[in-house]
C-alpha cells in the first residue's frame, strides 16, 4: 500500500476523538474509490506505542485553589480544549487557532478564535495548553483544566487554575464518558488501544471505512453520510447515528490530501485536545464535542 493510502487509514483512526469515523472521508476523495484489496494484500500496520495511562480527570482536584482564590476571569471561564484549523480552499494559506471555552456564569460553551470577544473579554492568543485573555486592561492566562497534558509543561498557576467543578457523567463506556447532550470526554489511551485493534484486523477497518459514504452537492463532496456497516459499538460510544451527515471536523472541510495530512500531524503530535464535528441530523445542524484526555 503506498504512502497516500497509509495516510488515509491513519485519518480514519486519529479523528477518533471521533475523528476515527470521520477521517475515512479523506480516503474517498475525490470520488468513490475502487474495491478494497484482499485482506492479505493490505498494509501490515506497525506496532503502536500506547502512551502510559493518564490521569484524565477533567478538572482540578479538590486540593486546588478555592473559588475565592481565583481571579474573576478564572471563576467565570474554564478552558476545555484547543485545536488548529487551516483556511478553506482558495483562501490564503493560514491557520486559525480555536478553543472551547466554558462560561460558567452563563452555563454555555463557546468555540472561539483569536481576536474574538465575549462581552468585555477579548481572546488575545490561543496556544496548545492555554489561552491569553484581556478584560478592562488586565491580561490573564487560562490553562487547560485537566492533568496529563504532557511532560515538561508548566504547572498551572494557582491564580488561573480551573474552578474545582466536576461535570456529571451521563454515560460511560470503554472510550470515556458523556458529560453533556453532545459533549464527551475521551481517553487518548483507550483510543490508541482501539487503533491497535483495528490495525490488527483489516476487515474491521474496511467495515468502518464503508460506513462513511460521500454526500454530494452539485457534484461535489459536501460531507459524509453515516450508513452503518460495522463498528456499531464505537459509533454508539461517540454519539454518531445512522443517517448523520458529517460536514466538518474542527471547522475544516476535509476535501483535500493537504487537510488530511495536516489533521494527522496535529493529532499525532498531541496538539489536539479537542475534536468538534459539525453534524447534520434530521435536517438540523449540531456540534458534537470531544475532549481528548
Residue pairs with C-beta under 8 A, 6 or more apart in sequence:
1 37
1 42
1 43
4 257
5 27
5 43
6 43
7 26
7 257
7 260
7 261
7 264
8 23
8 24
8 26
8 27
8 260
9 27
9 43
9 45
9 205
10 23
10 264
10 268
11 19
11 23
11 24
11 25
11 26
11 27
11 254
11 260
11 263
11 264
12 20
12 21
12 23
12 24
12 27
12 198
12 205
12 208
12 209
13 19
13 20
13 23
13 191
13 194
13 195
13 198
13 199
14 20
14 23
14 195
14 263
14 264
14 267
14 268
15 21
15 22
15 23
15 249
15 263
15 267
15 275
16 23
16 186
16 191
16 194
16 195
16 238
17 186
17 191
17 238
17 272
17 274
17 275
17 290
17 291
17 292
18 238
18 239
18 240
18 275
18 277
18 288
18 290
19 249
19 263
19 267
19 275
20 191
20 194
20 195
20 208
20 234
20 238
21 208
21 211
21 212
21 226
21 231
21 234
21 235
21 238
21 240
21 246
22 212
22 224
22 246
22 249
22 254
22 277
23 249
23 254
23 260
23 263
24 208
24 209
24 211
24 212
24 224
25 212
25 214
25 221
25 223
25 224
25 246
25 254
26 254
26 257
26 259
26 260
27 33
27 209
28 212
28 213
28 214
28 221
28 224
29 221
29 254
29 255
29 256
29 257
30 221
30 255
31 214
32 214
36 206
36 209
39 202
39 203
42 202
42 205
45 199
45 200
47 196
48 192
48 195
48 196
48 199
50 189
50 192
50 193
50 196
51 188
51 189
51 192
52 189
53 189
54 147
54 148
54 187
54 188
54 189
54 293
55 147
55 148
56 146
56 147
56 148
56 176
56 185
56 187
56 188
56 293
57 146
57 147
57 166
58 80
58 145
58 146
58 166
58 167
58 179
58 185
58 291
58 293
59 78
59 145
59 146
59 162
59 163
59 164
59 165
59 166
59 167
60 145
60 156
60 161
60 162
60 163
60 164
61 164
62 164
64 158
64 161
64 162
64 164
65 158
65 159
65 161
65 164
66 164
67 75
67 163
67 164
69 158
69 159
70 159
70 160
70 161
70 163
71 140
71 159
71 160
72 135
73 121
73 133
73 135
73 140
73 142
73 160
74 140
74 142
74 159
74 160
74 161
74 162
74 163
75 104
75 163
76 103
76 104
76 105
77 101
77 102
77 103
77 104
77 121
77 133
77 142
78 101
78 102
78 104
78 142
78 145
78 162
78 163
78 165
79 99
79 100
79 101
79 102
79 130
79 131
79 142
79 143
79 144
79 145
79 162
80 99
80 100
80 101
80 102
80 109
80 144
80 145
80 274
80 289
80 291
81 99
81 100
81 144
81 273
81 274
81 289
81 291
81 292
82 97
82 98
82 99
82 100
82 126
82 127
82 128
82 129
82 131
82 144
82 272
82 273
82 274
83 97
83 98
83 99
83 250
83 266
83 271
83 272
83 273
83 274
83 275
83 276
84 95
84 96
84 97
84 98
84 250
84 266
84 271
84 272
85 95
85 96
85 97
85 98
85 250
85 251
85 252
86 93
86 94
86 95
86 96
86 252
86 258
86 259
86 262
87 93
87 94
87 95
87 96
88 253
89 253
89 255
89 256
96 113
96 114
96 251
97 113
97 114
97 125
97 126
97 127
98 111
98 112
98 113
98 126
98 250
98 251
99 111
99 112
99 123
99 126
99 131
100 109
100 110
100 111
100 112
100 274
100 276
100 289
100 291
101 109
101 110
101 111
101 112
101 118
101 123
101 131
102 108
102 109
102 110
103 109
103 110
103 118
104 163
104 165
109 183
109 289
110 118
111 251
111 276
111 287
112 118
112 123
112 126
113 123
113 126
114 123
114 124
114 125
114 126
115 122
115 123
115 124
116 122
116 123
117 123
120 135
120 136
121 133
121 134
121 135
122 133
122 134
122 135
123 131
123 132
123 133
124 131
124 132
124 133
124 134
124 139
125 131
125 132
126 132
128 271
128 273
129 143
129 144
129 149
129 150
129 153
129 273
130 141
130 142
130 143
130 144
130 160
131 141
131 142
132 139
132 140
132 141
133 139
133 140
133 141
133 142
134 140
140 159
140 160
141 157
141 160
142 160
142 162
143 156
143 157
143 160
143 161
143 162
144 273
145 161
145 162
146 291
146 293
148 293
149 273
150 270
156 162
167 179
167 180
167 185
168 179
169 177
169 178
169 179
170 177
170 178
170 179
170 180
171 177
171 178
172 178
173 236
173 237
174 190
174 194
174 237
175 184
175 186
175 187
175 190
175 191
175 194
175 234
175 237
175 238
176 184
176 185
176 186
176 187
176 190
176 293
177 184
177 185
178 184
178 239
179 185
180 289
182 239
182 286
182 287
182 288
182 289
183 288
183 289
183 290
183 291
184 238
184 239
184 288
184 289
184 290
184 291
185 290
185 291
185 293
186 238
186 290
186 291
186 292
186 293
187 293
188 270
188 292
188 293
191 292
194 234
197 204
198 204
198 205
198 208
199 205
204 230
204 231
206 230
207 229
207 230
207 231
208 230
208 231
208 234
210 229
210 230
211 226
211 227
211 228
211 229
211 230
211 231
211 235
212 224
212 225
212 226
212 227
212 246
213 224
213 225
213 227
214 221
214 224
214 225
215 221
215 222
215 223
215 224
215 225
215 245
216 222
221 255
222 247
222 253
223 245
223 246
223 247
223 248
223 280
224 245
224 246
225 243
225 244
225 245
226 235
226 240
226 241
226 242
226 243
226 244
226 245
226 246
227 242
227 243
228 235
228 242
235 241
238 288
238 290
239 288
240 246
240 279
240 288
241 281
243 281
243 282
244 279
244 280
244 281
245 279
245 280
245 281
246 277
246 278
246 279
247 253
247 278
247 279
247 280
247 285
248 254
248 276
248 277
248 278
249 263
249 275
249 276
249 277
249 278
250 263
250 272
250 274
250 275
250 276
251 276
251 278
252 259
252 263
253 259
254 260
254 263
263 272
266 272
272 292
273 291
273 292
273 293
274 289
274 290
274 291
274 292
275 289
275 290
275 292
276 287
276 288
276 289
276 290
277 287
277 288
277 290
278 285
278 286
278 287
279 285
279 286
279 287
279 288
